[in-house]
Amino acid sequence: MPTQVYYDNSLQVIDVLEWALEQVGSAKVWQTSFSMSSEFLSRLNMMKKQGRANVIEHVLILDIKALEKTRKLWKAISMVIPLVYLSKSHAKFMLIEGENGMKVTMLTSQNLTRGNRYESSLITTHAGLFDRLKEQAEFVIKNYSRPFHEIYDEHRDVAEMFAVLKKTMNEIEQL
């Protein structure tokens, strides 16, 4: 089970995603992050258009505290990542499951943004770690999140979105 780590200011999450997709081919991708940037989305969109990112399914969990940024980027997000959930999540990891059976896990300090700060990451093909994080992500999606498109389609005003999310998250926490 190969594992690699880095602490660097030049390698970005999107670089690792691109590299991993080159290794595994067509894949399902799950990501969590506090927030994301237009730079990340632009590069992902370019990779898909150029055939360098054959993502069969892409699921993303973002923190509800980044709602305003998510709302502003929604048009770009929805073009490249169809399943976006909002939750109380500060986690940052990426799971890539290739059609060839390979499973790649990345645990990182970096959001889905572009920056020049030093960030750290651990990348591994340990299947047990992948399976556990995927199981936990699916649990959060099912029990502690809400699909962003539902909120966006119903409430385009930010204040309304926050009110709906706060009510939803309070209801979820009561379970």
C-alpha positions, 0 to 999 in steps of 0.5 A, a space after each residue: 500500500 504505497 503512501 506519499 506525503 508532502 508539505 509544499 507551497 506549489 502542489 495543489 489539490 487539482 494537481 493531485 486529482 489530475 495525476 490520480 485520474 491519469 493513473 486510474 482512468 475513468 473514476 468516481 470522485 468524492 471530495 470534502 472542503 470548507 470552500 472552493 475557488 473559481 481557479 479550481 473549477 476552471 482547471 477542472 472544467 478545462 481538464 474535462 473538456 480536454 479529456 484529461 478528467 473522465 469523472 463518472 460521478 463527482 460528489 462534493 461536500 462543502 461547509 455551510 459557512 462558505 454558503 455565500 462563496 458557494 452561491 456566487 460560484 454555483 453556475 460554475 460549480 454545477 457545470 463540473 460537479 453535479 452533486 454538491 452537499 452543504 453540511 457543517 464540515 471542515 474536513 478536507 479529503 478526496 477519494 478517487 475510485 477508478 473503474 480499474 479498481 484502484 482506490 486513492 485517498 488524499 487527506 489534506 490541509 488545503 481547501 479546493 482553492 489556489 494559493 501559495 501557502 504551504 499545505 500538507 497532504 497524505 496520499 495513499 492507496 490503502 483500501 481500508 482507509 478509502 472505504 472508511 472515509 467513503 462510508 463516513 462521507 455517505 453517512 454525513 450526506 444522508 444524515 447531516 447535509 442538504 443538496 445545494 441545488 435544492 436550496 438554490 432552486 428554492 431560495 436565491 436570496 442569501 438570507 433565505 438560504 442561511 435561514 433554511 440551512 440553519 433550520 435544516 441543520 438544527 433539525 438534523 442535530 435533533 436526530 
